[in-house]
Amino acid sequence: MKRMIDRFMRYVSVETTSSHDSDSSPTTEGQLKLAALLRDELEGLGLEEVSLDGHGYVMATLGANTDARVPVIGFVAHMDTSPDASGKDVKARIVRYEGGEITLNPEKGIVLDPSTYPELLDYRGQELIVTDGTTLLGADDKAGIAEIVTALEYLMEHPQIKHGKIRVCFTPDEEVGKGTDHFDVEKFGADYAYTVDGGALGQLQYETFNAAGAKVKITGLNIHPGSAKDRMKNSMLIASEFISLLPAAETPAATQGREGFFHLTSMAGTVEETNLNYIIRDHSRERFENRKRLMQYAAAFLNAKYGEGTVSVTVKDSYRNMREMIEPVMFIVDIAARAMRNVGIEPVIEPVRGGTDGARLSFMGLPTPNIFTGGMNYHGRFEYVPIESMVKAVEVIVEICKLFPSCRTHLMSF
């Protein structure tokens, strides 16, 4: 446990915030710094086929220690942290939680309050890793990295645990939708994989949103306000109309479960031009396509009202619901569920209200469900991770590796 915590603390000290605005790969230099650290660490552990490519992907192998024919399995986690909050100079510390508020930053009066985050109360009596309330923590997904590396180390130190060939990959830029842009599936060489990128203890996910990004450009006409009557087109006001044409009750704050949404992520404008950025999400493929069409209909309505070319909408698909690629090989989900039960966890199988690298990897020929890291309140300054949950994630990874040798002809017999 101590080595796992030390790893995690070392990883979160490296700023790896990815960027939506960069065309480089990886999008930020800090990710390469962590990638080099991980390469050196994996080599130091004695893993085989350790590599770091020019795009920041780190891969390594733990060789099989059984003669049985076992599928090659992989574990994947991402190195970058979300640009939604600062990941610079993360000040992480361990607190023993006994209930009530946790004061993260007494000088700034920042507290982690169970009245806002009621799940916090589930971890009374446990040790939590928290921030100082000025940055995110980075458990998404540096907890996953620490758990995978610790599991590999455990397997190397316990050769009596029989397992097949295990591949690992640590990827850049997952948070900005580019995590698999340069992922070499053939080089990775796994038959099946798991992303270790989920949240609370027990999460097991094989269903994601269908996802797209939309850029809305509104072109106005600026006239001196003293003579603007019937001539000025204020792009910011037209943008407000566009927003009002989308269902107000279909935003992230108003939806849950398998309910999709439109999410306005940024807006900036003047009278002359306003730009809106949206993400579009839905588990249902049909509803997803309807959402994209609705945005185009809203643009067409406003163009009819204010003149052709006033509003343009550019939509780009990001990933698809991986369920259709996982269901034919559901035994890999069954193995993960069995692994959790074997270490005393009841799996919580639920759709991801988001996406993972596994969504795109599954459509690239590598079926990849998602398992928990234990992290909570991702992407914000109130992020934390219970150490007990991290330990359990390590145990689940090890157990998955133990179970695969009993896999026969893509079936499990429990």
N, C-alpha and C positions, 0 to 999 in steps of 0.2 A: 504493500500500500504506500509506504514512504517513497519508494522509487517512482511509483505512478504519480504521486502528488508533486514530487520534485520535477518530473518531466513536464507536467501540466504547467506549473509555475514558470518554468523556463520558456515554454512555448508561448504563453500569453504575454511574456515580456517583450516579444518581438512584434512590432507593429506590422500587420499584414492586411490592413483594410484594402479591399479591392475597389476599383473605380469604374463607374458607368461611362465616364468620359474619355477613357484611354483606349487606344486601338492597339497597344502593345500586348504581348502575351508572355508572361502574365501582365496584368494591367498595372501593377505596382512593384517596385523594386524590393520592398520588404518581404514579399512572398518568396523571392529567390533566396533571401537571407535565411528564412526558416527552412526552405527546401535544402539548402546546403547543410544546415545544422542536422536535419533529419537524415540526409545521406550519410554524413559522418557517423551519426549515432547507430544507424543500421549496420554499417560496415563494422563498427566497433563491437556490436553484439555478435558478429560472425555470420550474419545472413549472407545468402548467395545472390548473385545477379543483381546487385545493388546498382541503380542507375539514376542519374538526374539529367533530363534532357533540357534543351534550350528554352522550352516553354514552361519549365518549372515543375514537371511531373516527376515524382520520386517513386520508383518501383523497387521491390525486393522480393526474394523468395526464401521461404523456409522449406527445405526439401522433405520429401516423404520419409517416414521411418517404418513403413510397412510394405510388404510385398503385394498386399491385396490391391486389386484394381479399384482405385478411388478417384472420383471426379476431382479435378483441380478447382479449389475454391479460392475466392479472393475477398479481401476486405478493403474498403475504400473510405477515406475521409478527406475533407478539404481543409486547406491551410488558411484560406482567406477569412476575414471577418467582414461583417456587413458594413457598408458605408452609411447605414442609418444612424450610427453613433460612432463617436471617436473610439479608436482602438490604440491610441498613442499613450505611452506611459501608463499602462494598466497597473494599478496598485491593488493586487489581489491579496487577500488574507483569509485565514480560517477562523470561523467563529463557532462556538458551541451554542446551538439554538435551543432555548427552553420555553419559547412562546413569546408573544407580544411583538413589538416593533424591534427591528435591528437598526441601530444608528450606524449608517454607513459613513457619514461625514459630519461630525459635530460642528465644525466651523461653518459649514454651509447649511446646516439643518436638514440634511438629506437622510431620510429614513426609509427602510423597506418595511412596508406596513401590511399586515395580513388582512386589514379591511379592504385594501385594494387588490392584494394578491393572496386570496384565502388558501391557496394550495400550500403556502408556506407553513401552515399549521400541521400539515401532514408530516413534517420533518422535525417535529419537536424531539429533543433528545439526541439529535444527530449533529455532526459537524458539517458546516456549509462553507464553501469557498465563495466569497463575495467580492465586490469592488468597493472603491471609495465613493461611489455614486457620481463620478465625473466621466466615466467611460463605460463601455460594455466590458464584459469579462473575457469573452472569446471561447467559452465552452462550446459554442457553435463555430467551428467543429474541432477545436484543439483538444477538447475532452475526448472526442472520438479517436484522435491520433494517439493521445496518451494511452488510451485503453487498448488500442490495437497493438502498439509497441510493447506494452506491458504483458499482454497475452502471449505474444510471440516469445518474449523473454522467458515467461513461465513455461511454455512448451519446450523450449530449448533446455531449461534446467530440469525438466521432468520427462526424460526420453521414454519412460515406461508408458506414457500416454501415446497411443498409436494414432497417427493421422496421415493423411495424404499430403500431396504438395499444396502449399499455401502461398498465395501471391498477395502482396499488399501494394496499394497505390495511394499516394497523397497528392491531391489535385489542387490547382489554383482556381481562383475566379468563379467558384460555384455561386457565390452570392450575387453576382452580376450576370448569371445565366450563361457563362462561358466555360463552365467547369469541365465539359467533355469535348470542347472544340478541337483539341489536339490529343485526345485520349486514344492511344494506340491499342485497340482491343486485341488485335492479333499478337502484338508484342506481350501484352499482359498475359494472355494464354490461359485464362481461367474458363471453366465451363459454366460456373455460377458464381455470383458474388453477393456481398451484403455491404450496403453503406451503413456506417456507424455514425448516424447523423440525426437521430430522433431526439425526442425530448424526455419526458418523464419516465421513470422506472416502468418497465414492462411494455413500452410501446413497440408494436410490430406492425409494419405498414407495407402494403403492396399495391396501394391505390393512391394515385396523386391527382391533382387537378390536371385538366387540359389548360394550357397557359399561352398567353400571347401578350405582347406589348403594343401599345398604340400611341402614336405621336399625332397630336392635333395641332394644326397651325391655323391661326385666324389672322387674316390680313385686313387691317382697317384703313381708314383714310383720315389723316389729321388735318383739320382746318382750324384756323384761329377761332377760339370759342366765341368771339364777338360776331363772327359771320358764319357760324356752323349750321344754322338752321337748314334742315333737310339735306345737308351735305356731308357732315361728319359721320364716319363709321368708327365708333370706339371699339377696338378689337377686344378690350377687356370686358366690356359689357356683353358683347356677342359671346365671348367665352363663358360668361355667367349663364347665358341662355342655353348654350350647349350643355353645360353641366346640369341644368334644370331639366333637360329633355331625357336624361338617363334616370332610371328608377331610384328614388331617394332611399328606399328601403333595401337596396341591393348593393350595399357597401360592406367592407369588412366588419365595421362596428355593428352592423345590423344582421349579420348572418352567422351560421354555424353549421357543423356537420357537413352534409353534401350540398349545402346551398352555395351557389356561385356568387360572384360579385364583380363590380367595376370599382377599381381603386385608383383615385387620382393621387399620384405620387409626387408630382411637382407642377408648379405653374409659375410663369414669369411673363410679364408683358408691359407694353406701353399702349398708347392710343393706336399707334401704327401696326403693332404686331404682338400677338400673345401666343405662347406655346404651352400646351398642356401635355403631360405624360401620364398615361394610364397603364395599369396592368389589368388584364381580363382573365378571370378564372372560373372554371366550372368542371365538375366531375363528369357530367353528362356531355358527350360529344355533340349531341343535337342542340342542347341549350348553349353550349360554347359557341357553335357556329351562329346561332341566333343573336348572341351578344355582339359578335363582330358585325353582323349585318345591322343591328340597331344603331351602332355608332355611325355607320355609313348613312343610314336613313336620317339621323339627326343632322349630319353635315349637309345632306341634300335639301332638307327642309330649310336650313339657314341660308344656303346658297340661293334657293328660290326667293327667299325673303330679302336678302341683302345684295344679291348679285353673284353670278357664277365666279368661282375662284376665291370667295371669301373664306371658306372653311375647307381644309383638306385633312383627311384622316389616313394615316399610313399604319397598317397593322402587320406585325411580324410574329408568326408563331414561335414559341419558345420550347415547349415540350408537350408531349401527349400523356394521357393517363396510362401508366405502365401496367394497369391491371390486365389488359388484353394480352400482354406478353408474359405475365407471370402465371396466369391461370392454367396454361397448358403444363406448367412444371410446378404445381402447387406443393409438391413434396418439399421444396426448399423452404417454403413458409412453415410447413409442418415440422421440419427439422428445427427451425429457430424456435417455434412454440414449444417443442419438446425440450429443447435446451433450457429454455426459461423455467419450465416446470421442474426440471431436474435440479435447478439451483434455488428452488423455492419461490419463484416468481410466477404469478398468473399473468399470461400475456394479455395485453390490451390491443386487440386487432381493430384498427380504425383507419379511415382514409386520412391521408396527409392533406391538411389545408395549406398546401404549398407544394414544393417540388424538391427533389433531390437529384444528385447526379445520376442516381439509379434509374430515374425516369427515362433519360436519354440513352443511358447505357443499355437498358432493356430493349430499346428499339434499334440499338446498334449490334444486337445479337448476344448480349450478355445479361441474362435475367438477373435483376438486382433489387431485392426487397430491402427495406430499411429497418434497423433496430435502434433502440434507445441509446443515448449517452448518459442520461440523467439530468442534463441541463434544463434550466427553467428561465422564463422571461427573456428569451433570445432577442437580440438586436437592440437592446437598450441598457441603460445604466443600472437597472435593477436586476440584471441577470445574476444568477447564482447556480451553483451545482452542489448537490449533496455528495459527500465523499462515499457514503455507503452505496449510493446508486452507481457511482463510477466503478467501485469494486465489483458490484454485481454485473456490470457490463463486461468487465474482464472475464468473469466466470462464464458468462453466456458465450463469449467468443471462443473460449477454450472448449466449452461443451459442444458447440457446433462442430468444431474440428474433430472432437472425439466421436461424434455421431455419424459423420459422413462415411467412415469406413464400413458402416453397416448398411449403406445405401446399395441397393441392387437393382439394376435395370431401371433406374429413375423412379423407384418406388421405395417407400419406407414401410416397414412392418413394425407397428408399436404394440 
